[in-house]
Amino acid sequence: MATPARTPGLEPGRVAEIIVARGDAGPGSRASGYLVGDRWVFTAGHAVSAAGAGAVTVRFNAGLPAQWSAPARVPLLAESADVALLEVTGPTRPPLTRSTHRTSFENS
């Protein structure tokens, strides 16, 4: 019996941690997102809807030697659909690609 073809999944280097610091000095929050372009991160709207004047930071490859973070802004927020698009406003590094990063699933 032939082994079915594997469908590629998310690229680990594109998964982002969204860190939101509240402008009113209240407790911040964290969420996840996904890099969908050179400077664009897709995330849940509720993660950044109350950010107000607070800072938004995106972090990639958390806990790994290739970890990096940059400030971001929220140019698109659709609260009724609970989606947001963040623009990375600081210097960026290229995410890991499938050619440079293998998951245990891909190595089996």
C-alpha positions in Angstrom: 0.0 0.0 0.0 1.4 3.4 -1.0 2.1 6.0 1.7 -0.2 9.1 1.2 1.6 12.3 0.3 2.2 14.6 3.2 0.7 18.1 3.1 3.0 20.8 4.3 2.0 22.5 7.4 2.8 25.9 9.0 6.5 27.0 8.8 7.7 27.2 12.4 9.8 30.3 11.7 6.7 32.2 10.7 4.8 31.5 13.9 4.8 34.7 16.1 4.2 35.5 19.7 2.3 38.7 20.0 3.2 40.7 23.2 0.8 43.6 24.0 1.7 46.1 26.7 -1.3 48.1 27.8 -1.1 51.9 27.6 -2.8 52.3 30.9 -0.1 50.3 32.7 -2.6 47.5 33.3 -1.6 43.9 32.7 -0.5 43.1 29.2 -1.4 40.1 27.2 0.1 37.5 24.8 -1.3 35.8 21.8 -0.1 34.0 18.7 0.1 35.0 15.1 1.5 34.0 11.7 3.8 35.9 9.4 1.9 36.1 6.0 4.2 38.5 4.2 7.6 40.2 4.6 6.2 42.6 7.3 2.6 41.4 8.0 1.4 39.2 10.8 -2.1 37.8 11.0 -3.6 37.4 14.5 -6.8 37.4 16.5 -8.5 40.8 16.8 -9.2 40.4 20.6 -5.5 40.0 21.1 -4.8 43.6 20.2 -8.2 45.3 20.3 -7.6 46.9 23.7 -4.0 47.7 23.1 -4.8 51.4 23.1 -1.7 53.5 23.3 0.3 50.4 24.5 3.2 48.8 22.6 2.8 45.7 20.4 5.8 43.5 19.9 6.1 40.4 17.7 8.6 37.7 18.6 9.7 34.8 16.4 11.6 31.6 17.1 11.0 32.1 20.9 13.5 30.3 23.0 15.7 29.4 20.1 19.1 30.8 19.0 17.4 32.4 16.0 14.9 34.3 18.3 14.2 37.9 17.2 11.6 40.5 18.0 10.4 43.8 16.6 7.8 46.4 17.3 4.5 46.3 15.3 1.5 48.5 14.7 -2.2 47.5 14.1 -3.3 49.0 10.7 -6.2 46.6 10.4 -8.6 45.5 13.1 -11.9 43.8 12.3 -13.5 43.2 15.7 -16.7 41.7 14.3 -14.6 39.0 12.6 -12.0 38.9 15.4 -9.0 39.3 13.1 -6.2 41.8 12.9 -3.3 42.4 10.7 -0.1 43.7 12.2 2.7 45.5 10.4 6.2 44.8 11.7 7.7 48.3 12.0 11.2 47.5 13.2 14.0 45.6 11.5 13.1 42.1 10.5 15.0 38.9 9.9 13.9 36.3 7.4 11.9 33.4 8.9 13.2 29.9 8.7 12.1 28.1 5.6 11.4 24.5 5.0 14.8 24.1 3.3 16.6 25.2 6.6 14.3 23.7 9.2 13.0 20.2 9.5 10.3 19.1 12.0 10.3 15.6 13.5 7.3 14.9 11.3 9.3 15.8 8.1 12.3 13.7 9.2 10.3 10.5 9.7 
